[in-house]
Amino acid sequence: MKELVRKVYEETGIPVTEPGIARVIAALLSEGEFWAAMPYAKAPFNVLAETVRQLHERGYVYFVGSKVILTEEGDQWLAKNNIHPLIISTCKACEGKGIELTRFLDLLSAFKLTVVNRPPSIVDFDQGYVTEETTVARVVMMAQNGDIHGKDLLVLGDDDLLSLAAGLSGLPNRVVVLEIDERIVDFINEAARKNGLPVTAYRQDLREPLPDEFLGAFDTFLTDPPETPEALELFISRGIAGLKGPGCAGYFGVTNVESSKAKWRKFQKRLVSNLKVVITDMVTNFNIYENWNYLLDTIRNDIEPLRTEPQVRWYRSTQYRIETLEETVVSNEPATGVEIYVDNEALVYTRKGEE
Amino acid sequence: MKELVRKVYEETGIPVTEPGIARVIAALLSEGEFWAAMPYAKAPFNVLAETVRQLHERGYVYFVGSKVILTEEGDQWLAKNNIHPLIISTCKACEGKGIELTRFLDLLSAFKLTVVNRPPSIVDFDQGYVTEETTVARVVMMAQNGDIHGKDLLVLGDDDLLSLAAGLSGLPNRVVVLEIDERIVDFINEAARKNGLPVTAYRQDLREPLPDEFLGAFDTFLTDPPETPEALELFISRGIAGLKGPGCAGYFGVTNVESSKAKWRKFQKRLVSNLKVVITDMVTNFNIYENWNYLLDTIRNDIEPLRTEPQVRWYRSTQYRIETLEETVVSNEPATGVEIYVDNEALVYTRKGEE
């Protein structure tokens, strides 16, 4: 086991631990399939991929498409290493979100109709959108926390089109979207006009400071930051700059798919020590993404499961809710030099020597 | 509104914000009752109590037992201040826990039988135990995360008797309980003996260092720390000292009932900056406590709802899961001078001038 863990670290450069890799294997055992294991492995995609490759090289598993099947040697090795399948008990009613959409089913239907011709995801801006159920669930989570009814909402990046779901709910006073992709800005403004919603989108690169008119103007923000510590801090700090003051709320997702536990701690340190906000909620696997068409072209493809289109919605993230406090740090500086999209834990990062 | 917020702060000494108090009132509006509002108010008990007292003094609400009912003036004041009821949408199937007990119903029955003569809670050690469903849900959460099957589990303080539920599940290799209350130590050891469980309890004051034999010996710990930043860091750090190394997991609950958002940030800073662990999960209202017999004797009683026995299980907490990393700080120093039970956000803290 120690040898396998060392190899995974050497090949990926991502911090891993023995219990962490044991959990990855336990998730593969309980799900029996590469993509379905991702939400429970709680490790970066490249760690899962490399672990599976290492298991395969040692003759412990074989593949049928994306299925990962144990050999007899594999079975013995697991017993020796005291690794057992996870016992998955996610609530079927809410998919683990902890909230139900019962009171919002009309909103869900209206939202689905409104976004039927949405712009497709493109790789340029690290896009990929959550299911429509997830978007409505985000509205529900805000409604349960008193963060949307009668409130002013700021959305930083919105390929999920949450602004439209929020507008259609009739709850917020006003929704402003700042978004870099012109196609999405236009789509939101057009849909808002057609439906008479209090929603306006503007084109904005979030590396630039927030325009003055949006400083201190909102009760709640929502964003989905790219997953480098610098980008996360930058996006959250733009959100905070938009808020009216202490006691306001921010929502955003963070994945295990592209961020190790060590990187998560860096994120959390920036939140609670640098920005001085409090994390009030973290809902595991709350955000469920639709699969996107460019996936297999952009990831490593050295084992069969990675050449097989996923049949499940495997890309998920934990929804964080934060609150601002008296001591929260407010700033609005330009950050034009920050590399915001890719580090070596990113999905699209390939091992040295490939390509 | 500003005036009311200032009064709540003056009377309680607990940091509050305008949006925070608005959320407290929104929870009262959606639940219509003092105790039922607690799990959704996300504020300390004394903040909720003082807010209700201030609303009552201004003629905005009146009481029928623990019911808090809006007057006409109150209704107008809310409209003026843009405060609306929370839209509570907690999943009914899992009570918001995100996991289901379906595969563990036999365990739940066995656990209930085993603990039927458990020692009653006493005030001396800040006791109060969670429902048996909650205890089993903790086992399920560990099982889903690969933290219990075949593992060695350390329980620091166990009036919940989780050690017995864990033992009865047949999943862990070994369970050790360190507990200050001799009654509980004896009860656990007796039940473990009768049922042939791999569970042993020892009497231990956690302000003392862990005995050498328990250092670096466990895969997972669980505790329910008293809610001062010092006590939380102390208990978690004892748990960490018991773990085998990086990648191990710890579980514990933190309430809003006795800890403001500002105190939560202090907790989180100690976790991610001092101890250098990562928070992987935070499940809101996961832990649901049974009501206990000494409640009304120990809290403020200046408004009618506080003289009325709660009919709902109102005391809840967020379940945190943390993981250790390469960089996690391990220590096992004595901490005999630390005041571990009470600060001014505690349930039993009474306003100056009372009593």
Interface residues (C-beta under 8 A of the other chain):
Chain A: P15 V16 T17 E18 P19 G20 A22 R23 A26 A27 Y40 K42 N82 I83 H84 L86 I87 I88 S89 T90 C91 K92 A93 C94 G96 K97 G98 I99 E100 L101 T102 R103 F104 V140 A143 Q144 N145 G146 H149 G150 N173 D219 G245 P246 G247 C248 A249 K261 A262 W264 R265 Q268 K269 V272 S273 K276 V277 V278 I279 T280 D281 M282 V283 T284 T318 E323 L325 E326 E327
Chain B: P15 V16 T17 E18 P19 G20 A22 R23 A26 A27 Y40 K42 N82 I83 H84 L86 I87 I88 S89 T90 C91 K92 A93 C94 G96 K97 G98 I99 E100 L101 T102 R103 F104 V140 A143 Q144 N145 G146 H149 G150 N173 D219 G245 P246 G247 C248 A249 K261 A262 W264 R265 Q268 K269 V272 S273 K276 V277 V278 I279 T280 D281 M282 V283 T284 T318 E323 L325 E326 E327
